[in-house]
Amino acid sequence: MFKTMMGIFGAGAASLILLTSGSLTQTSGTVTADAATVTQSVYADTYTPAANVPADGTYTVFINKIDRNSNNGSYELTVDPINWYLGEAANVEFNKENPNSGIDGAPDGYYITNDDTQTYNYAVAANPKVLMQIYDHTGQWKDIDTNWNEPVSIQKLNAIFQKPDLLDPTVFPYHITIKDGQVSQIVQQYIP
């Protein structure tokens, strides 16, 4: 499924951002990943088709679905790896893909490409760290507000994904950390 929203433009190579020298930070009310780093192909370097196990690291993805195994209570994410660019890297990529746009760079300071929307299923660790920025807390528009790095359980995240009525959580990028072949951390990326 190709994701579109305000501030997401274009399409690019089927790879994802590997945060090799970056970190997640909060500045001026925006949580971001320092993504001026290496891009790495999801096919060649991070995915072993026979085992369905990505290499350890942090990746930026869209989470399309969360499934709970009713037999053992474990969770699995269906993810679509994306390219996430910030700052000057976003401007360079935006201008490369949109040379006649009439603007100097990426709107809102970030740029996402997602030309190949193949999905992968990743097992979730028993107690992953999950941090959300914005989601539907009560089913009321008036209660949707940004709460930076709000911790939620994987059970709560699953419930959020089951009720996308007011604010669809699948349109946000997520930075997932893989450790020992399982998702150990999920951080929602706020986008304006």
QUIJOTA-V736395 format. One line per field, one symbol per residue. psi: psi as a letter, one per 20 degrees, with the letter a starting at -180 (. if undefined). Layout:
psi=???
This chain:
psi=pppqrpioqaqbqmrrponhjarpropkjpprpnjlbpqpphghiipoghilorqqapqprpohqpppoigijrqppoqoqrpoqqchhggggghgimhkhjqhapqjjrppqmhokprqppqprgmqpppqgprohijphiioqpoplopqrhgggghghimkggooiiiqqqoqpppkjqoiqpopppp.
